[in-house]
């Protein structure tokens, strides 16, 4: 549970940083969806660990990886 909470914090931080990238900041829909993901991650602080939480974290890890790999190319 400690690792999961740390990972959620890391993902929130990276998504918040990603909202400053021109590609996301310049696209209102992408910015809105990124902020929704951040809010969903924040809501997990009140929940226990379940399959939905784990799947969302895994999908978010993949998304963050894509965002940062695209900006490093």
C-alpha positions in Angstrom: 0.0 0.0 0.0 2.9 2.4 0.8 4.4 1.8 -2.7 1.1 2.3 -4.3 0.6 5.6 -2.5 4.1 6.7 -3.5 3.4 5.7 -7.1 0.1 7.6 -7.2 1.9 10.7 -5.9 4.6 10.3 -8.6 2.0 9.9 -11.3 0.1 13.0 -10.1 3.3 15.0 -10.1 4.3 13.9 -13.6 0.8 14.6 -15.0 0.8 18.0 -13.4 4.1 18.7 -15.1 2.7 17.4 -18.4 -0.1 20.0 -18.4 2.7 22.5 -19.0 3.8 20.9 -22.2 2.7 22.9 -25.2 1.0 19.9 -26.9 -1.3 19.4 -23.9 -1.6 23.0 -22.8 -2.6 24.0 -26.3 -5.3 21.3 -26.6 -8.3 22.1 -24.3 -9.6 18.6 -24.4 -6.3 16.9 -23.6 -5.8 19.4 -20.8 -9.2 18.7 -19.3 -8.8 14.9 -19.6 -5.3 15.1 -17.9 -6.8 17.1 -15.1 -9.6 14.6 -14.7 -7.0 11.8 -14.4 -5.2 13.8 -11.7 -8.5 14.2 -9.7 -9.2 10.5 -10.1 -5.8 9.6 -8.7 -6.4 12.1 -5.8 -9.7 10.3 -5.0 -7.8 7.0 -4.5 -6.4 8.4 -1.2 -9.8 7.7 0.3 -10.2 4.2 -1.1 -8.7 0.9 -0.3 -6.7 -1.1 -2.8 -9.0 -2.8 -5.3 -8.8 -4.0 -8.9 -10.2 -0.7 -10.3 -7.5 1.3 -8.5 -4.7 -1.0 -9.7 -5.9 -0.9 -13.3 -6.2 2.9 -13.3 -2.7 3.2 -11.9 -1.3 0.8 -14.5 -3.0 2.6 -17.4 -1.8 5.9 -16.0 1.7 4.6 -15.8 1.5 3.7 -19.5 0.0 7.2 -20.4 2.8 9.0 -18.5 5.4 6.9 -20.2 3.9 7.8 -23.6 3.8 11.5 -22.8 7.4 11.6 -21.7 8.7 9.4 -24.4 7.0 11.5 -27.0 8.6 14.7 -25.6 12.1 13.1 -25.4 12.1 12.0 -29.1 
